[in-house]
Amino acid sequence: MPTPVLSSVHVYPVKSMAGCSPGEATVEPWGLAGDRRWLVTEPDGRFITQRQLPRLALASAQPLPGGGVRLTAPGAEPLDVAVPVPAEQGGTIPVTVFRDKVEAVRAGDAAAAWVSAFLGTEAQLVHMDDPAVRRPVDPDYGRPGDTVSFADGYPLLVTTTGSLHALNALIAQDGIAAEGPLPMNRFRPNVVVDHTAPWAEDDWRRIRIGEMTFRVVKPSGRCVITTTDQATAGRGKEPLRTLARHHRIGERLVFGQNLIPEHTGVLRVGDPFEVLD
């Protein structure tokens, strides 16, 4: 088998919207630079993702210089949103991500109107101003001082092409190939590694990618978002049906692993990959 390498990098500036796939990305303590620093919420601050509104998959957020984002979506005029200044937005407001209460800054009326019109429901866009202090990771898996952006729970998510190929083979084997093969974007990873054995990541505890080292802290339990076609927002039953039959860890249907970086640096497509533990 060829030497394992980093085959792609993915940044999603707004949680649950489409993002971008740069050739390299800076790793910050809380994740890739610019990844999931923005969040769509209900007016009361409860987060909105593709779980509730799969239509979010059709919107795209591209990073702008200075940390802002350009929002685009079918039928909508593009909107550039600058990083909001807390003092100009009345300070921070509390938002909820799963069970976490997090302070964030409203992005303003224009951004709220844009996301509300696209989603067909009242919503707002918020920004995490200081990820160094706003949201600690689960202490059962992290260490004191570990923080995360608006990602589901951990700074980065790694998946492998070997496991995707194995999963697609299982989908076809079970006679339900009409929903396969599935692309990797169903799993919304940050980093994808090529040339590893299927499901090898289940046993990783510490890895190196290029100059970066990471703790592998928790398998990624998958949800209904993985059944959402990221190009159409349509939903099916895969991959959850096949994962339930063939790849559980405990009660979780698992694909990929959550990572916490051990230091800052840069990841580049083509970087060599190594299992340290």
KEKE-3310 file (N, C-alpha, C; in steps of 0.2 Angstrom, whole numbers, plus 5000, padded with zeros to 4 digits):
npx = (5004:5003:5012:5004:4995:4990:4975:4966:4959:4947:4937:4924:4916:4904:4894:4887:4884:4890:4907:4925:4939:4954:4972:4980:4980:4980:4982:4974:4973:4959:4954:4954:4960:4947:4937:4920:4917:4906:4889:4872:4857:4841:4830:4830:4843:4845:4854:4855:4855:4859:4852:4840:4836:4839:4841:4851:4862:4863:4867:4882:4897:4911:4927:4933:4946:4952:4943:4930:4914:4908:4892:4883:4869:4857:4846:4848:4855:4872:4880:4892:4899:4906:4917:4909:4909:4909:4906:4898:4887:4880:4887:4889:4879:4870:4871:4865:4873:4870:4871:4879:4881:4885:4894:4892:4893:4881:4879:4872:4859:4857:4863:4855:4843:4846:4849:4837:4828:4833:4831:4818:4813:4813:4829:4846:4863:4878:4894:4908:4918:4930:4938:4947:4942:4928:4922:4924:4930:4923:4926:4928:4935:4944:4958:4962:4960:4958:4949:4935:4928:4912:4910:4904:4910:4923:4940:4945:4940:4944:4944:4945:4949:4950:4941:4929:4928:4927:4915:4906:4907:4900:4888:4884:4885:4875:4864:4858:4862:4857:4858:4871:4888:4893:4899:4913:4909:4898:4901:4907:4921:4936:4950:4956:4963:4973:4976:4976:4972:4955:4945:4955:4957:4950:4958:4968:4977:4986:4992:5002:5002:5011:5019:5012:5005:4992:4980:4970:4954:4941:4929:4919:4902:4889:4876:4859:4863:4872:4865:4860:4860:4873:4873:4860:4851:4842:4836:4841:4843:4855:4872:4868:4860:4868:4880:4874:4872:4885:4895:4898:4903:4901:4886:4886:4885:4898:4910:4925:4936:4938:4949:4962:4973:4990:4998:5001:5001:5004:4994:4996:4990:4995:5004:5014:5008:5007:5005:5007:5003)
npy = (4994:5011:5025:5033:5048:5066:5069:5079:5095:5103:5117:5124:5139:5143:5135:5120:5125:5124:5123:5126:5120:5121:5121:5121:5124:5134:5127:5130:5131:5128:5122:5122:5137:5149:5139:5135:5146:5154:5154:5149:5153:5151:5165:5165:5160:5146:5134:5131:5118:5107:5096:5100:5108:5104:5111:5120:5115:5119:5132:5142:5146:5156:5161:5177:5190:5195:5188:5188:5182:5177:5175:5163:5157:5147:5157:5168:5184:5186:5189:5199:5197:5206:5203:5205:5218:5217:5228:5236:5229:5228:5220:5203:5189:5175:5159:5143:5127:5111:5105:5115:5132:5146:5161:5174:5184:5195:5195:5206:5215:5214:5201:5193:5195:5189:5175:5172:5174:5165:5152:5152:5154:5163:5168:5170:5176:5172:5176:5168:5177:5175:5161:5156:5156:5154:5141:5127:5110:5094:5089:5075:5070:5079:5091:5102:5119:5115:5120:5124:5128:5132:5119:5102:5096:5095:5100:5096:5085:5069:5059:5044:5039:5025:5019:5025:5019:5006:5007:5010:4999:4990:4995:4993:4979:4975:4976:4988:4998:5009:5021:5023:5025:5034:5051:5059:5071:5069:5067:5078:5081:5088:5085:5073:5057:5047:5031:5022:5007:5000:5007:5008:5020:5018:5013:5022:5033:5043:5054:5060:5073:5079:5093:5093:5087:5076:5073:5059:5058:5054:5043:5047:5049:5046:5056:5061:5070:5065:5058:5067:5073:5083:5091:5092:5093:5083:5069:5052:5035:5030:5034:5028:5017:5006:5008:5005:4992:4987:4994:4999:5007:5003:5010:5019:5024:5024:5035:5040:5051:5061:5075:5083:5096:5096:5107:5122:5126:5122:5113:5104:5099:5083:5081:5070:5056:5048:5036:5038:5032)
npz = (5000:4996:5004:5018:5016:5018:5010:5008:5014:5023:5026:5035:5036:5041:5052:5046:5034:5016:5013:5010:5001:5004:4999:5009:5027:5042:5058:5073:5091:5094:5082:5063:5056:5055:5054:5057:5064:5064:5066:5063:5071:5080:5084:5098:5101:5100:5092:5074:5062:5049:5054:5058:5047:5032:5021:5023:5018:5005:5005:5005:5013:5011:5015:5019:5018:5034:5042:5039:5030:5014:5009:5000:4990:4981:4972:4980:4983:4984:5000:5009:5024:5037:5051:5066:5078:5095:5103:5095:5093:5104:5113:5119:5116:5123:5116:5111:5109:5106:5122:5127:5133:5125:5123:5110:5096:5088:5070:5064:5056:5042:5039:5047:5040:5028:5030:5036:5025:5016:5023:5026:5038:5054:5058:5064:5062:5070:5078:5084:5095:5103:5103:5112:5124:5125:5123:5131:5128:5130:5146:5149:5139:5135:5140:5153:5147:5134:5120:5109:5093:5085:5081:5082:5093:5095:5090:5077:5064:5058:5043:5033:5016:5014:5023:5018:5006:5010:5017:5006:4999:5007:5007:4994:4994:5002:4994:4992:4983:4977:4984:4984:4977:4991:4993:5001:5007:5014:5027:5032:5035:5042:5039:5028:5026:5015:5009:5020:5030:5029:5042:5050:5058:5070:5079:5082:5093:5094:5082:5068:5056:5043:5050:5061:5076:5084:5097:5097:5101:5102:5095:5080:5082:5071:5064:5058:5048:5039:5031:5022:5006:5000:4989:4985:4996:4998:5007:5012:5017:5019:5026:5038:5039:5035:5043:5055:5054:5052:5057:5072:5087:5103:5107:5097:5080:5070:5061:5057:5067:5081:5084:5094:5093:5097:5096:5087:5070:5052:5040:5025:5010:5004:5014:5024:5033:5049:5061:5078:5090)
capx = (5000:5007:5013:4998:4996:4984:4973:4962:4958:4941:4935:4917:4916:4897:4892:4881:4884:4896:4913:4930:4944:4960:4977:4983:4976:4983:4979:4974:4971:4952:4953:4957:4958:4941:4932:4915:4917:4900:4883:4865:4853:4835:4830:4832:4849:4846:4858:4851:4860:4856:4848:4833:4835:4844:4842:4857:4868:4863:4871:4889:4901:4918:4931:4935:4951:4950:4939:4923:4912:4903:4887:4879:4864:4853:4840:4849:4860:4878:4881:4898:4898:4912:4917:4905:4912:4904:4903:4893:4881:4877:4890:4888:4873:4870:4868:4865:4875:4869:4870:4883:4879:4891:4893:4893:4891:4876:4882:4869:4852:4857:4865:4849:4838:4848:4848:4830:4825:4835:4829:4811:4811:4817:4835:4851:4870:4882:4901:4912:4924:4936:4937:4951:4939:4921:4918:4929:4928:4920:4932:4929:4940:4949:4962:4961:4962:4956:4943:4933:4923:4905:4910:4900:4912:4931:4943:4945:4938:4948:4941:4950:4946:4950:4935:4924:4928:4924:4908:4902:4906:4895:4881:4882:4884:4868:4859:4855:4867:4854:4860:4879:4892:4892:4905:4916:4906:4892:4904:4910:4928:4941:4955:4955:4969:4972:4981:4976:4967:4948:4943:4961:4957:4947:4963:4973:4977:4990:4995:5006:5001:5016:5023:5007:5003:4986:4977:4964:4951:4934:4926:4914:4896:4886:4869:4855:4866:4876:4860:4858:4864:4875:4872:4853:4848:4838:4838:4840:4844:4862:4875:4866:4857:4874:4884:4870:4873:4892:4901:4896:4907:4896:4879:4887:4887:4904:4914:4930:4939:4939:4956:4963:4980:4995:5002:4999:5006:5000:4993:4996:4988:5001:5008:5014:5004:5010:5002:5012:5001)
capy = (5000:5018:5029:5037:5055:5070:5070:5085:5099:5106:5122:5126:5145:5143:5128:5117:5127:5121:5127:5127:5115:5124:5117:5121:5128:5135:5124:5134:5127:5126:5120:5125:5144:5150:5134:5135:5152:5157:5149:5151:5151:5154:5171:5164:5158:5139:5133:5128:5114:5103:5091:5103:5111:5101:5116:5124:5112:5122:5138:5141:5152:5157:5165:5184:5193:5198:5183:5188:5177:5178:5170:5162:5152:5147:5162:5173:5188:5185:5194:5199:5199:5207:5201:5210:5221:5217:5235:5239:5224:5228:5215:5196:5186:5168:5154:5136:5122:5105:5107:5121:5139:5150:5168:5175:5191:5195:5198:5211:5214:5211:5194:5189:5195:5185:5168:5170:5173:5158:5146:5152:5155:5168:5166:5175:5173:5175:5174:5167:5182:5173:5154:5153:5156:5153:5135:5121:5103:5089:5087:5068:5069:5085:5093:5109:5123:5113:5123:5122:5133:5129:5112:5098:5095:5094:5105:5093:5078:5066:5053:5041:5036:5018:5018:5027:5014:5000:5008:5010:4992:4987:4998:4989:4972:4974:4977:4995:5002:5015:5026:5023:5026:5041:5055:5060:5077:5067:5067:5085:5081:5093:5082:5066:5054:5042:5025:5018:5001:5002:5007:5009:5025:5016:5011:5027:5037:5049:5054:5065:5074:5084:5095:5093:5081:5077:5067:5056:5058:5051:5041:5052:5046:5050:5058:5062:5075:5060:5055:5072:5074:5090:5095:5093:5093:5077:5064:5045:5031:5029:5028:5026:5010:5002:5009:5002:4984:4984:4998:5002:5006:5004:5011:5024:5022:5028:5036:5045:5052:5068:5076:5089:5098:5097:5113:5126:5125:5122:5107:5105:5093:5079:5080:5063:5054:5043:5034:5038:5028)
capz = (5000:4996:5010:5019:5015:5019:5003:5007:5019:5023:5031:5035:5040:5045:5054:5043:5027:5013:5015:5005:5002:5002:4999:5016:5032:5049:5064:5079:5097:5093:5075:5058:5056:5051:5054:5061:5069:5063:5067:5062:5077:5081:5088:5105:5102:5099:5085:5068:5058:5044:5057:5058:5041:5027:5016:5025:5014:4999:5006:5005:5016:5009:5020:5017:5022:5040:5045:5037:5026:5009:5009:4993:4990:4975:4972:4984:4981:4988:5005:5012:5031:5041:5058:5070:5084:5100:5106:5090:5092:5111:5117:5116:5118:5124:5111:5113:5104:5110:5129:5129:5133:5123:5121:5103:5094:5082:5064:5062:5053:5035:5039:5049:5035:5022:5032:5037:5019:5013:5026:5026:5045:5057:5061:5064:5061:5075:5077:5090:5095:5106:5104:5117:5131:5124:5124:5132:5125:5135:5150:5149:5133:5134:5145:5155:5142:5127:5118:5102:5090:5085:5079:5086:5100:5096:5086:5070:5062:5052:5040:5028:5010:5015:5027:5014:5001:5013:5018:5000:4997:5011:5005:4988:4996:5005:4989:4992:4980:4974:4988:4984:4982:4995:4993:5008:5010:5018:5034:5033:5039:5041:5036:5025:5025:5010:5009:5026:5029:5031:5049:5054:5063:5076:5084:5083:5099:5093:5075:5065:5049:5042:5056:5066:5080:5087:5101:5094:5108:5103:5088:5078:5081:5066:5064:5051:5043:5035:5026:5018:5000:5001:4983:4983:5002:4999:5012:5011:5023:5020:5028:5044:5039:5034:5049:5060:5053:5051:5061:5078:5093:5108:5104:5092:5073:5069:5055:5058:5074:5083:5085:5097:5091:5102:5095:5081:5064:5046:5037:5018:5006:5002:5020:5026:5039:5053:5068:5084:5096)
cpx = (5004:5007:5006:4999:4989:4981:4969:4961:4951:4939:4928:4916:4910:4895:4886:4880:4890:4901:4918:4935:4951:4966:4981:4979:4980:4979:4980:4972:4964:4950:4956:4955:4952:4936:4927:4915:4911:4894:4877:4861:4846:4835:4832:4839:4851:4849:4853:4856:4856:4851:4841:4831:4840:4845:4848:4863:4868:4867:4878:4892:4908:4921:4933:4941:4948:4945:4931:4921:4908:4898:4884:4875:4860:4847:4842:4855:4866:4878:4888:4897:4904:4911:4914:4910:4907:4901:4898:4887:4878:4881:4889:4881:4874:4867:4869:4868:4875:4867:4874:4880:4886:4889:4895:4891:4887:4880:4878:4862:4852:4859:4859:4844:4840:4847:4841:4826:4826:4831:4821:4808:4815:4823:4840:4858:4874:4889:4904:4918:4930:4936:4942:4948:4931:4918:4924:4926:4926:4926:4933:4934:4945:4953:4960:4964:4960:4949:4941:4928:4916:4905:4906:4903:4920:4934:4943:4942:4942:4944:4946:4946:4946:4943:4929:4923:4925:4917:4903:4902:4901:4888:4879:4881:4877:4862:4855:4859:4864:4856:4868:4881:4892:4899:4907:4912:4900:4894:4907:4916:4932:4948:4954:4962:4968:4978:4982:4971:4960:4948:4949:4961:4954:4952:4968:4972:4981:4993:4999:5004:5006:5019:5018:5006:4996:4984:4971:4959:4944:4932:4920:4907:4892:4878:4865:4858:4870:4871:4858:4863:4866:4874:4864:4848:4843:4841:4836:4840:4851:4866:4873:4864:4863:4878:4880:4872:4880:4897:4898:4902:4903:4889:4880:4888:4892:4907:4918:4931:4939:4946:4956:4971:4984:4999:4999:5004:5001:5000:4993:4994:4994:5006:5008:5010:5007:5006:5007:5010:4994)
cpy = (5006:5021:5033:5044:5059:5071:5076:5088:5102:5111:5124:5133:5145:5136:5126:5119:5124:5126:5127:5121:5118:5119:5116:5125:5128:5131:5128:5129:5124:5123:5123:5132:5145:5145:5135:5140:5156:5152:5152:5149:5154:5161:5170:5161:5150:5138:5129:5124:5111:5097:5093:5105:5109:5106:5120:5121:5116:5129:5137:5147:5151:5162:5171:5186:5196:5194:5184:5183:5180:5173:5169:5157:5152:5152:5167:5178:5187:5191:5194:5201:5200:5204:5206:5212:5221:5223:5238:5235:5224:5222:5208:5194:5178:5164:5147:5131:5115:5107:5113:5127:5143:5157:5170:5182:5191:5198:5204:5210:5211:5204:5190:5189:5190:5177:5167:5170:5167:5152:5146:5152:5160:5165:5172:5172:5176:5172:5173:5172:5179:5165:5151:5153:5154:5147:5129:5114:5099:5087:5080:5066:5074:5086:5100:5114:5122:5117:5122:5127:5131:5123:5108:5097:5095:5098:5102:5087:5075:5060:5050:5038:5028:5016:5019:5021:5007:5001:5007:5003:4988:4989:4994:4982:4970:4975:4983:5000:5009:5021:5027:5024:5033:5044:5057:5066:5075:5068:5073:5085:5087:5091:5075:5063:5048:5037:5022:5012:5004:5002:5007:5014:5024:5015:5017:5031:5043:5049:5060:5066:5080:5086:5095:5086:5082:5071:5065:5054:5054:5049:5046:5048:5050:5051:5059:5066:5070:5058:5061:5073:5082:5094:5096:5095:5088:5072:5057:5041:5029:5035:5025:5019:5005:5002:5005:4994:4982:4988:5002:5002:5008:5005:5016:5021:5027:5029:5041:5046:5059:5069:5083:5090:5098:5103:5116:5125:5125:5115:5108:5098:5090:5078:5072:5062:5048:5042:5034:5033:5025)
cpz = (5000:5003:5012:5019:5017:5012:5002:5014:5018:5028:5030:5039:5044:5046:5050:5036:5023:5014:5009:5006:5000:5002:5005:5021:5039:5054:5070:5085:5096:5087:5070:5058:5052:5051:5059:5066:5069:5064:5066:5068:5076:5084:5095:5107:5101:5092:5080:5064:5053:5047:5057:5051:5036:5022:5017:5020:5007:4999:5007:5009:5014:5013:5016:5021:5028:5044:5044:5032:5020:5008:5002:4994:4983:4976:4977:4982:4986:4994:5008:5019:5035:5048:5062:5076:5089:5103:5101:5090:5099:5115:5114:5119:5119:5118:5114:5108:5108:5118:5132:5128:5131:5121:5114:5102:5088:5076:5061:5058:5046:5035:5042:5044:5030:5024:5033:5030:5016:5016:5027:5033:5048:5060:5061:5063:5067:5074:5084:5090:5098:5108:5109:5123:5131:5126:5125:5129:5131:5139:5151:5144:5132:5140:5147:5150:5135:5126:5111:5099:5090:5082:5084:5093:5101:5090:5078:5070:5057:5050:5035:5022:5011:5018:5022:5009:5004:5015:5012:4997:5001:5009:4999:4989:4999:5001:4989:4989:4977:4977:4988:4977:4985:4994:5000:5011:5014:5026:5036:5038:5038:5038:5034:5023:5020:5011:5016:5025:5032:5039:5053:5060:5069:5081:5085:5090:5098:5086:5073:5058:5047:5048:5062:5070:5084:5092:5097:5100:5108:5096:5087:5077:5076:5067:5058:5046:5037:5029:5021:5012:5000:4995:4982:4990:5003:5004:5010:5018:5025:5022:5034:5044:5039:5040:5055:5060:5054:5055:5066:5083:5099:5105:5098:5085:5071:5062:5056:5066:5075:5086:5090:5096:5097:5102:5089:5076:5057:5043:5029:5015:5003:5008:5022:5032:5043:5060:5073:5089:5094)
residu = (MET:PRO:THR:PRO:VAL:LEU:SER:SER:VAL:HIS:VAL:TYR:PRO:VAL:LYS:SER:MET:ALA:GLY:CYS:SER:PRO:GLY:GLU:ALA:THR:VAL:GLU:PRO:TRP:GLY:LEU:ALA:GLY:ASP:ARG:ARG:TRP:LEU:VAL:THR:GLU:PRO:ASP:GLY:ARG:PHE:ILE:THR:GLN:ARG:GLN:LEU:PRO:ARG:LEU:ALA:LEU:ALA:SER:ALA:GLN:PRO:LEU:PRO:GLY:GLY:GLY:VAL:ARG:LEU:THR:ALA:PRO:GLY:ALA:GLU:PRO:LEU:ASP:VAL:ALA:VAL:PRO:VAL:PRO:ALA:GLU:GLN:GLY:GLY:THR:ILE:PRO:VAL:THR:VAL:PHE:ARG:ASP:LYS:VAL:GLU:ALA:VAL:ARG:ALA:GLY:ASP:ALA:ALA:ALA:ALA:TRP:VAL:SER:ALA:PHE:LEU:GLY:THR:GLU:ALA:GLN:LEU:VAL:HIS:MET:ASP:ASP:PRO:ALA:VAL:ARG:ARG:PRO:VAL:ASP:PRO:ASP:TYR:GLY:ARG:PRO:GLY:ASP:THR:VAL:SER:PHE:ALA:ASP:GLY:TYR:PRO:LEU:LEU:VAL:THR:THR:THR:GLY:SER:LEU:HIS:ALA:LEU:ASN:ALA:LEU:ILE:ALA:GLN:ASP:GLY:ILE:ALA:ALA:GLU:GLY:PRO:LEU:PRO:MET:ASN:ARG:PHE:ARG:PRO:ASN:VAL:VAL:VAL:ASP:HIS:THR:ALA:PRO:TRP:ALA:GLU:ASP:ASP:TRP:ARG:ARG:ILE:ARG:ILE:GLY:GLU:MET:THR:PHE:ARG:VAL:VAL:LYS:PRO:SER:GLY:ARG:CYS:VAL:ILE:THR:THR:THR:ASP:GLN:ALA:THR:ALA:GLY:ARG:GLY:LYS:GLU:PRO:LEU:ARG:THR:LEU:ALA:ARG:HIS:HIS:ARG:ILE:GLY:GLU:ARG:LEU:VAL:PHE:GLY:GLN:ASN:LEU:ILE:PRO:GLU:HIS:THR:GLY:VAL:LEU:ARG:VAL:GLY:ASP:PRO:PHE:GLU:VAL:LEU:ASP)
# end
